[in-house]
Amino acid sequence: MSNLMLAQNSWLKGEILSQEDNSPVLGAMIYWEGTNNAVVSDDNGRFEIEKDSSSSVLIIDFIGFATKKLKIQGEEEIVVLLTQDNTLESVNIVIEKPTTRIDFYSTIKLEELSEKALEKAACCNLSESFETNPTVDVSFTDAVTGTKQIQLLGLSGPYSLITSGNIPTLGLNSTVTGLDFIPGQWLSSIQLVKGTGSVVNGNQSIAGQINAEYKEVNPDEKLFLNIYGNSGSKSEINIIKGIPINKNLNTGLFLQADNGFIPMDNNSDGFMDNQLGPKLVAMNTWKFDSDSSNWEIQSGMKFNYTDKEGGQIPEFENPYLFKNKQNRAEAWSKTGYIFNSPGRSIGLQMLAVNDEKNLDFGNRKLNANEQMFYANLIYSDIIKNTNHVVKTGINYQFTQLNNQFESNQYGWKNNSAGFFGEYTWKPIHKFSLVSGVRYDFSSLWKNVLTPRIHGRWELNENSVFRFSGGLGTKNPNPFMENIGVFASSRKINLTNNLQQEQAWNYGINYTQKGKFKNAPFTLSIDLYRTDFKNKLITNYDFNSKEIWFYNLENGAYANSIMGQFIIEPTRSLEITLAHGFYDVQSKFDRANFSRNPLSPAHRTFANSEWKISDKWTWDATISWIGKSRIPSTADNEPEWQLDDWSDDFWLVNSQIKFTPNKKWDIYLGAENLLNYKQPQPILDTDNPFGDNFDASLIWAPVFGRMVYSGVKVNFN
């Protein structure tokens, strides 16, 4: 069965799908009968092949499916459904993907980190999954909580849309701390989009979108076990178990538990460099998928529990303690129906969240509560052929926020509804355009019109130029997005009636594929600019005893330039080199631009993965982090005053993995091998309840060298 779209062109492009479930067929051979003119379908089942004057019969061949022959008579694009060949009892196909892949054919630039990329490091959680990738930067929020935060395009994590399965999962109170509750061992891949993404996913993304895909548990997933421990006295266990209900229904159980046992003080300042106590994350997923039905349903429930403690080491009398208690429950579902007409489908995404956090910073308390419900209905179709694809739909979101720090209370309740439309146009195989617009009605904020556009122009078969532009918004949430400021004695000042943040983001990308002395490589160069119409400012510079939160119109921008080069000199060696420059500035004094504090302008990155043999793999990452501006400490006593700029420094991480057979992985690694530590990360450690105490001015590691080891066992 096939659907042919009539046109005339020297190229034929198409999509290969399985008739059983309309899933893309990766690795199918497409060629003209009697010729050597052949191509292979990509991850999405897509292909492009130049027409051949000597043959008009196209053959599609793939192991496990019946070979299909098509008579091509001027068609420009085809959609082909392959039927399974039941004469084969079983087929095992192994395709080794690169660890990091930049999609050459998508209109929106998409970078994918495979499961293999996530295995380069311990990857205890989502933030740590980026330590071997140059696109997303990772740093600490402060020297007390141990919270890791991410940056994209030089902007902090809350300016990126963070999704799981393309559902906006982490927002508001969880955009920083919630990364710790997405275990890296549960992920099959991560997709990264810079700049404003699709309007289908909402209007929130300003710097980009980070989508984490959980592993899809199937009936053969008998048991996966990961045990991990490090020199920071942390131990962790991950368990994944698949349970078949019947031939159409499967469920999966996911469990992560970790604990810290021994207080560590590597820099002898009297404060623990780690957290003690337990954390538990549990998830149950369900999937219904039937060959005889056009319906597909996925759902899940997830629960997080944390009861940890940090701060001064226990032997102090009346110690300054950080207590971290969190409870979060979420439930989601994705329901899709695929019509018998190619390209036509409808889907409904839903998510409900209840999130409670109780954090003690010495004798100061931060309580944060969030409830949220989200629903998104998406209809997709093609007009005549896949040169014209439309997506449209509506969404609704309810959010209630109630956060309080001492006498400062911040919260709001908002009901919002929006509708959107997106059109993809591919007039020729070398050019495509995605234009979209959405309009959102809000009971609290101003109604917002969000236009966005993305374009792709294939200069030749190995070179692609892309551009994007559009508006992004973000709801203000000063406390939980700046958790590091509470690890200090600074007075919190919050102006009334904070407004929704808005920014224009536009950028260009050039991607080049090729070979250098038979070594395949990919070169990518990105340039992005973000102009804030309205931004929530976190002002450390007013004086060293206070923090101010307020809105600023047309007073902030971010420029980002990054070059990335990936090359495989041999089949057993992959090398990634990158350098990023970030010019991020705001008018903190409402008059003059100055660099955002604690954010380096330059980062250089190098990673190599060497498959020494079938059983041994070695990985190393070297990063150079440039200088950061340190907020003014001129109001402090002389002994607690810091320089205006930090030092630059090097970070080296490495891991070696032994795979004796298909079931076992044993790994040993180290983070910060050079043992670099920020000098004086905490001001006035002897008097943490005094006016000079400040652990929020962090620009480098605090712990020093961290050695870890672990074992993975896959009983499939």
C-alpha positions in Angstrom: 0.0 0.0 0.0 1.4 3.4 -0.9 0.3 6.9 -1.3 1.8 8.8 -4.3 1.9 12.5 -4.6 2.1 13.8 -8.2 4.6 16.5 -9.2 7.7 16.9 -11.3 11.2 17.2 -10.0 14.7 15.7 -10.5 14.6 14.4 -7.0 12.3 12.0 -5.3 11.8 12.1 -1.5 9.6 10.1 0.8 8.9 8.4 4.0 9.0 4.7 4.8 6.6 3.5 7.5 5.6 0.2 8.9 2.0 -0.8 8.0 1.6 -2.3 11.5 1.9 0.8 13.5 2.9 3.7 11.1 6.3 3.8 12.9 9.3 5.0 10.8 11.5 2.3 9.2 15.2 3.1 9.9 17.8 1.7 7.5 15.6 0.6 4.6 17.5 0.4 1.3 15.9 2.5 -1.5 17.3 2.2 -5.0 16.4 2.3 -8.7 16.1 -1.2 -10.3 19.1 -2.2 -12.3 21.3 0.7 -11.0 23.7 1.5 -8.2 21.8 4.7 -7.3 20.8 3.9 -3.7 20.1 5.6 -0.4 19.1 4.5 3.1 16.2 5.8 5.2 17.1 7.9 8.2 15.9 7.8 11.8 12.6 9.3 10.8 12.1 6.9 7.9 12.8 9.7 5.5 14.9 9.6 2.3 15.9 11.6 -0.8 17.1 10.0 -4.0 18.0 11.6 -7.3 15.8 10.3 -10.2 17.6 8.0 -12.7 16.8 8.3 -16.4 17.7 4.6 -16.9 15.0 3.3 -14.5 11.6 4.3 -13.3 11.1 1.3 -10.9 11.9 2.1 -7.3 12.7 -0.8 -5.0 12.3 -0.5 -1.2 14.0 -3.4 0.6 14.4 -4.1 4.4 15.0 -7.2 6.3 11.8 -8.4 8.0 9.5 -6.7 5.5 8.3 -7.6 2.1 10.2 -6.0 -0.7 8.2 -3.3 -2.5 8.5 -2.2 -6.1 6.9 1.1 -7.3 6.5 2.5 -10.8 7.5 6.2 -10.5 5.9 8.4 -13.2 6.8 12.0 -12.3 6.0 11.9 -8.6 8.0 14.2 -6.3 7.2 12.6 -3.0 5.9 9.3 -1.8 4.8 7.7 1.5 5.3 3.9 1.5 3.9 1.5 4.0 5.9 -1.8 4.3 4.2 -5.0 5.4 6.0 -7.5 7.6 7.4 -10.6 6.0 6.1 -13.4 8.2 8.4 -16.0 6.6 11.2 -14.8 8.9 11.0 -16.0 12.5 13.2 -13.4 14.1 15.5 -10.6 12.9 18.0 -8.7 15.0 19.3 -5.5 13.6 22.0 -3.5 15.3 22.7 0.1 14.1 25.3 2.1 16.0 24.3 5.8 16.2 26.8 8.6 16.9 26.8 9.7 20.6 25.7 13.2 19.6 23.8 13.8 16.4 22.9 17.0 14.7 19.8 16.3 12.5 20.8 17.4 9.0 17.2 17.3 7.6 15.0 18.9 10.2 13.9 22.5 9.6 14.4 23.3 13.3 18.0 22.6 14.3 17.8 19.5 16.5 20.7 18.1 18.5 20.2 14.7 20.0 22.2 13.0 22.8 21.9 9.3 22.5 21.9 6.8 25.4 25.5 6.1 24.4 26.3 9.8 25.1 24.7 9.6 28.5 26.9 6.7 29.4 30.0 8.8 29.1 29.5 10.0 32.7 27.7 8.8 35.8 24.6 10.8 34.8 22.9 10.6 38.2 20.3 13.2 37.0 19.4 15.4 34.1 21.8 18.3 34.9 24.7 15.9 35.1 23.8 14.4 31.7 25.3 17.6 30.1 28.8 17.4 31.6 30.1 15.7 28.4 28.2 18.0 26.0 29.2 21.6 25.1 25.7 23.0 24.2 24.4 23.1 27.8 26.6 24.5 30.6 26.4 23.2 34.2 27.3 25.1 37.3 26.4 25.3 41.1 23.9 27.7 42.5 25.7 28.1 45.8 28.1 26.4 48.3 25.5 25.1 50.7 22.6 23.4 48.8 24.7 21.5 46.3 22.1 22.4 43.6 23.3 22.2 40.0 21.8 24.6 37.4 22.1 24.7 33.6 22.5 27.4 31.1 21.6 27.5 27.4 22.7 30.5 25.2 24.2 32.0 28.3 20.8 32.2 30.0 19.8 30.2 33.1 17.7 27.1 33.0 14.3 28.7 33.7 14.6 30.5 30.3 14.5 27.1 28.5 11.4 24.9 28.1 12.1 21.6 29.8 9.9 18.7 28.7 9.6 15.0 29.1 8.1 13.3 26.1 7.4 16.8 24.8 5.1 17.6 27.7 6.3 20.7 29.7 7.1 18.9 32.9 9.5 21.1 34.9 8.3 24.7 35.4 8.3 27.4 38.0 9.3 25.8 41.4 11.1 22.9 39.6 13.0 24.5 36.8 16.2 24.4 38.9 15.8 21.8 41.7 13.6 19.5 39.5 16.5 18.4 37.4 17.7 16.3 40.3 14.5 14.2 40.0 15.0 13.1 36.3 17.5 10.2 36.7 20.0 9.9 33.9 19.8 6.1 33.9 16.1 6.3 33.0 16.7 8.3 29.8 17.0 6.9 26.3 17.9 10.3 24.7 17.8 14.0 25.1 16.9 16.5 22.3 18.1 20.1 22.3 16.7 23.0 20.4 18.3 26.4 20.6 16.1 29.5 20.5 12.3 29.6 20.2 11.0 26.1 19.3 7.6 25.1 18.0 4.4 27.0 19.0 2.8 23.5 19.5 4.7 23.1 22.8 3.7 26.5 24.2 5.1 30.1 24.4 7.5 29.5 27.2 10.8 28.8 25.5 13.1 31.8 25.1 16.6 30.2 25.1 15.5 26.8 23.8 13.9 23.5 24.6 15.4 20.5 26.4 13.4 17.3 25.9 14.2 14.2 28.0 12.9 10.9 26.7 12.4 8.1 29.2 13.3 4.6 28.2 10.3 2.8 26.7 9.8 -0.4 28.7 8.8 -3.4 26.6 7.9 -7.0 27.5 11.5 -8.1 27.1 12.7 -5.6 29.8 13.2 -8.3 32.5 15.3 -6.2 34.8 17.9 -3.4 34.6 20.0 -2.6 37.7 22.6 0.1 38.3 24.6 0.5 41.5 26.7 3.7 42.0 28.9 5.2 44.7 31.3 8.1 44.9 34.0 9.6 47.2 31.4 12.2 48.3 29.8 9.4 50.4 26.9 9.1 48.0 25.5 5.8 47.0 22.7 5.2 44.5 20.7 2.4 43.0 18.5 2.4 39.8 16.1 -0.3 39.0 13.9 -0.7 35.8 11.5 -3.6 35.5 9.1 -4.3 32.6 5.9 -6.2 33.2 3.8 -7.5 30.3 0.0 -7.5 30.9 -1.1 -8.8 27.6 0.1 -8.5 24.0 -1.2 -5.0 23.7 -0.6 -3.6 27.2 2.7 -3.2 29.0 3.8 -1.5 32.2 7.2 -0.5 33.6 8.5 0.2 37.1 11.3 2.7 37.6 13.1 3.3 41.0 16.0 5.5 42.0 17.2 5.8 45.6 20.3 7.6 46.9 21.7 8.5 50.2 24.6 10.5 51.7 26.2 9.0 54.8 29.4 10.8 55.8 29.9 14.6 56.0 32.7 15.8 53.7 34.6 19.0 54.1 37.4 19.0 51.5 38.3 22.7 51.8 38.3 22.8 55.6 35.9 25.7 55.9 33.6 23.9 58.4 30.8 23.5 55.9 29.8 20.2 54.3 30.5 19.9 50.6 27.8 17.3 50.3 24.3 16.5 51.5 23.3 13.8 53.9 20.1 11.8 53.9 17.8 10.0 51.4 16.2 10.8 48.1 13.7 8.5 46.4 12.2 8.7 42.9 9.6 6.2 41.7 7.7 6.0 38.4 5.2 3.7 36.9 4.5 3.9 33.1 1.8 2.2 31.0 1.6 1.7 27.2 -1.3 0.4 25.1 -0.4 -0.3 21.4 -2.3 -2.7 19.2 -1.6 -3.7 15.7 -5.4 -3.9 15.0 -6.1 -0.5 16.5 -5.3 3.1 15.4 -5.1 4.2 19.0 -1.9 4.5 21.1 -2.0 5.4 24.8 0.8 6.1 27.1 0.5 7.2 30.8 2.5 7.4 33.9 2.8 8.4 37.5 5.9 9.7 39.3 6.7 10.4 42.9 9.7 12.3 44.4 10.7 12.4 48.0 13.8 14.1 49.5 14.9 14.6 53.1 18.5 15.8 53.0 20.7 18.0 55.2 23.8 20.1 54.6 25.5 23.1 56.1 28.1 23.2 58.9 29.6 19.9 59.9 27.8 18.3 63.0 30.5 18.9 65.6 29.8 22.7 65.7 27.6 23.9 68.5 24.3 25.4 67.2 25.4 24.7 63.6 24.1 26.5 60.5 22.1 23.7 58.8 20.5 23.5 55.4 17.4 21.2 55.5 15.9 20.1 52.2 12.5 18.4 52.3 10.6 18.0 49.1 7.6 16.0 47.9 6.3 16.0 44.4 3.7 13.9 42.6 2.8 14.0 38.9 0.6 12.1 36.5 0.5 12.4 32.8 -1.0 10.8 29.7 -0.5 10.9 25.9 -3.4 9.6 23.8 -3.0 9.5 20.0 -5.2 8.4 17.1 -3.7 7.8 13.6 -6.2 8.1 10.8 -6.0 5.8 7.8 -5.1 8.8 5.7 -1.3 9.2 5.7 0.0 12.1 7.8 -3.3 12.7 9.7 -3.4 12.2 13.4 -4.8 13.7 16.6 -3.3 13.6 20.1 -4.0 14.8 23.6 -1.3 15.5 26.2 -2.2 15.9 29.9 -0.2 16.6 33.0 -1.1 17.2 36.7 1.5 18.2 39.3 1.5 18.8 43.1 4.9 20.1 44.4 5.8 20.9 48.0 9.2 22.1 49.2 10.3 23.1 52.7 13.9 24.4 52.9 15.7 25.7 56.0 18.7 28.0 55.5 19.9 28.2 59.1 17.1 29.9 61.0 15.5 31.3 57.7 12.8 29.2 56.1 11.6 29.0 52.5 8.3 27.2 51.8 7.3 26.7 48.2 4.1 25.1 46.9 2.9 24.6 43.3 -0.2 23.0 41.8 -0.6 22.7 38.0 -2.8 21.1 35.4 -2.0 21.1 31.7 -3.8 19.8 28.6 -2.8 20.2 25.0 -4.8 18.9 22.0 -2.9 18.7 18.7 -4.2 17.9 15.2 -1.8 17.2 12.4 -2.5 16.7 8.7 -1.0 17.1 5.2 -2.5 19.1 2.3 -2.2 16.9 -0.8 1.3 15.8 0.0 4.0 16.2 2.7 5.2 19.4 1.0 2.4 21.0 3.1 1.9 20.0 6.7 -0.3 21.7 9.2 -0.6 21.4 12.9 -3.3 23.1 15.0 -4.8 22.8 18.4 -5.8 24.3 21.7 -4.3 24.0 25.2 -5.4 24.9 28.8 -3.2 25.4 31.9 -4.1 26.1 35.5 -1.3 27.1 37.8 -1.3 28.1 41.5 1.9 29.2 43.2 2.4 30.0 46.9 6.0 30.7 48.0 7.1 32.4 51.2 10.5 33.3 52.6 10.4 34.9 56.1 8.0 37.9 55.7 8.3 37.9 51.9 5.4 36.1 50.3 5.1 35.6 46.5 2.3 33.7 44.7 -0.4 33.9 42.2 -3.2 31.8 40.5 -3.6 31.8 36.8 -5.9 30.2 34.2 -4.7 30.3 30.7 -6.0 29.0 27.4 -4.4 29.2 24.0 -4.8 28.2 20.4 -2.1 27.7 17.8 -1.5 26.9 14.2 1.7 25.9 12.5 2.4 25.4 8.8 5.4 23.5 7.2 6.1 24.3 3.6 8.6 22.4 1.4 8.4 23.7 -2.1 11.6 22.0 -3.1 13.7 19.3 -1.4 16.4 21.8 -0.5 14.2 24.4 1.2 11.6 24.2 4.0 9.9 26.7 6.2 8.0 26.3 9.4 5.8 29.3 10.4 3.6 29.3 13.5 1.5 31.6 15.6 -0.3 31.1 18.9 -2.5 33.4 21.0 -2.8 32.8 24.8 -5.5 34.2 27.0 -4.5 34.7 30.7 -6.6 35.5 33.8 -3.5 37.1 35.4 -1.1 38.3 32.7 -1.6 40.2 29.5 -2.8 38.2 26.6 0.1 37.3 24.3 0.4 36.8 20.6 3.4 34.6 19.8 4.8 34.5 16.2 7.7 32.1 15.3 9.4 31.1 12.1 12.1 28.6 11.2 13.8 28.0 7.9 16.2 25.5 6.3 18.1 25.9 3.1 20.3 23.1 1.8 23.2 24.8 0.0 24.4 21.4 -1.3 24.1 17.8 -0.2 26.6 18.4 2.7 25.8 22.0 3.7 22.7 23.4 5.5 21.9 26.9 6.6 19.1 27.5 9.1 17.4 30.6 10.6 14.9 31.1 13.4 13.1 34.0 15.1 10.2 34.5 17.4 8.8 35.6 20.8 9.1 33.7 24.0 7.5 34.4 27.5 8.2 33.2 31.0 6.1 33.6 34.2 8.1 35.3 37.0 9.1 33.2 40.0 11.9 35.0 41.8 12.5 32.6 44.8 12.9 29.1 43.5 14.6 30.2 40.3 17.3 31.9 42.4 17.6 29.4 45.3 21.3 30.2 45.7 20.6 33.7 47.1 19.0 32.3 50.2 22.4 30.7 51.2 23.4 34.1 52.6 22.4 36.7 55.1 21.3 39.1 52.4 18.0 40.9 52.9 15.4 39.9 50.2 13.6 42.9 48.6 10.7 42.1 46.3 8.9 44.7 44.3 5.1 44.4 43.9 3.2 43.2 40.8 6.0 41.5 39.0 5.1 41.1 35.3 5.5 38.3 32.8 8.9 38.2 31.1 9.1 38.5 27.3 12.0 38.3 24.9 12.6 38.1 21.1 15.1 35.5 20.1 16.6 35.1 16.6 19.5 33.2 15.3 21.2 31.5 12.4 23.0 28.1 12.1 25.4 26.6 9.5 26.0 22.9 9.5 28.6 21.2 7.3 29.0 17.5 6.8 32.0 15.9 5.1 35.1 13.8 5.3 38.7 14.8 6.2 41.1 12.1 5.0 38.2 9.6 5.1 37.2 10.6 8.6 33.5 11.8 8.7 32.9 15.1 10.5 30.2 17.5 11.3 30.8 21.3 11.8 28.1 23.4 13.3 28.3 27.2 13.9 25.5 29.0 15.8 24.8 32.7 16.3 21.8 33.8 18.5 20.6 37.1 19.9 18.0 37.5 22.7 16.4 40.9 23.3 14.3 41.2 26.4 11.2 43.4 26.2 10.7 42.7 29.9 13.0 40.8 32.3 13.0 39.8 36.0 16.2 41.2 37.3 18.1 39.6 40.3 20.3 42.4 41.5 23.3 41.5 43.6 25.0 44.8 43.0 22.7 47.2 44.8 24.8 46.5 47.9 26.4 43.4 49.3 23.8 43.1 52.1 20.7 42.9 49.9 19.1 41.2 46.9 16.5 43.0 44.8 14.0 41.4 42.5 12.2 43.7 40.0 11.1 44.0 36.4 13.1 45.9 33.8 11.9 46.9 30.3 14.3 46.8 27.4 17.2 46.5 29.7 18.8 43.1 29.0 20.2 41.1 26.1 22.2 38.0 25.4 24.5 37.2 22.5 25.7 33.7 21.9 28.2 32.3 19.4 29.3 28.7 19.4 31.2 26.5 17.1 31.2 22.7 17.4 33.2 20.1 15.5 32.6 16.4 15.7 35.0 14.0 13.9 35.5 10.2 13.8 39.2 9.7 12.9 38.6 5.9 13.2 35.5 3.8 13.8 36.7 3.4 17.4 37.4 7.1 18.2 35.0 10.1 18.3 36.3 13.6 19.1 34.2 16.7 19.9 35.7 20.2 20.0 33.7 23.3 20.8 34.0 26.9 21.9 31.3 29.2 23.1 31.2 33.0 23.6 28.3 34.5 25.7 27.8 38.2 26.0 25.0 38.5 28.5 24.3 41.9 30.0 21.6 43.8 31.9 21.1 47.4 33.2 21.4 46.6 36.9 21.6 50.3 37.7 18.8 51.0 35.2 21.1 53.1 33.1 24.2 51.2 32.0 24.8 47.7 30.7 27.1 45.4 32.7 27.8 41.7 32.4 25.6 39.3 34.3 27.4 38.1 37.4 28.8 34.6 37.9 28.4 33.7 34.3 31.6 33.2 32.2 31.9 34.8 28.8 34.1 32.0 27.3 33.9 28.2 27.5 36.1 25.8 25.6 35.3 22.1 25.4 37.0 18.9 24.2 35.7 15.4 24.5 37.0 12.1 23.2 35.5 8.6 23.3 37.9 5.8 22.5 36.6 2.2 22.1 39.9 0.5 23.0 38.5 -3.0 22.3 35.1 -4.8 22.3 35.2 -4.8 26.1 37.0 -1.5 27.0 35.9 2.1 26.4 37.6 5.2 27.6 36.2 8.7 27.7 37.7 12.1 28.7 36.4 15.6 28.8 38.5 18.8 29.2 36.9 22.2 29.7 38.3 25.6 30.1 36.0 28.1 31.8 36.8 31.8 31.4 36.5 34.6 34.0 33.2 35.6 35.6 32.2 39.0 37.0 31.7 38.8 40.8 29.0 41.1 42.3 30.3 44.0 44.3 31.3 43.2 47.9 32.5 46.8 48.6 30.0 47.1 51.4 31.5 44.2 53.4 34.3 44.5 55.9 37.7 44.4 54.2 38.4 40.8 55.0 35.1 39.8 53.3 35.6 41.8 50.1 36.3 39.9 46.9 37.9 40.8 43.6 35.7 42.1 40.8 36.5 39.1 38.5 37.1 35.4 39.1 40.0 33.3 37.8 39.7 31.2 34.8 40.2 27.5 35.4 40.3 24.0 33.8 38.1 21.0 34.5 39.0 17.4 33.5 36.6 14.5 33.8 37.4 10.9 32.7 35.8 7.5 32.8 36.8 4.0 31.7 34.1 1.3 31.2 34.6 -2.5 31.0 31.9 -4.6 29.2 32.7 -8.3 29.7 29.4 -9.3 28.0 26.1 -8.0 26.9 24.7 -8.0 30.4 27.4 -6.2 32.4 28.9 -2.8 32.4 31.5 -1.9 35.0 32.8 1.7 35.1 35.2 3.8 37.1 35.6 7.6 36.7 36.6 10.9 38.2 35.2 14.4 38.0 37.5 17.4 38.4 40.6 15.4 38.1 42.8 18.4 38.6 41.2 19.0 42.0 40.4 22.7 41.3 38.4 24.4 44.0 37.1 27.9 44.3 39.1 29.8 46.9 36.9 31.2 49.7 33.5 30.0 48.4 31.8 31.1 51.6 32.3 34.5 53.2 32.5 34.6 57.1 32.2 30.9 57.7 32.9 31.4 61.4 29.7 33.5 61.8 27.0 32.1 59.5 24.3 33.9 61.4 26.0 37.3 61.0 25.6 40.0 58.4 28.6 39.1 56.3 27.8 35.4 55.6 27.4 34.7 51.9 27.6 31.3 50.1 25.9 32.4 46.9 28.9 33.8 45.0 29.9 30.6 43.3 31.8 30.4 40.0 33.8 27.2 40.3 33.7 23.8 42.0 33.7 23.5 45.8 34.1 19.8 46.4 37.3 19.2 44.4 38.1 15.8 42.9 35.2 13.3 42.9 35.9 9.6 42.2 33.1 7.3 41.4 32.4 3.7 40.3 29.4 1.6 39.4 28.0 -1.4 37.8 25.1 -1.9 35.4 23.4 -5.3 34.9 20.9 -5.8 32.1 19.0 -9.1 32.4 17.1 -8.8 29.1 
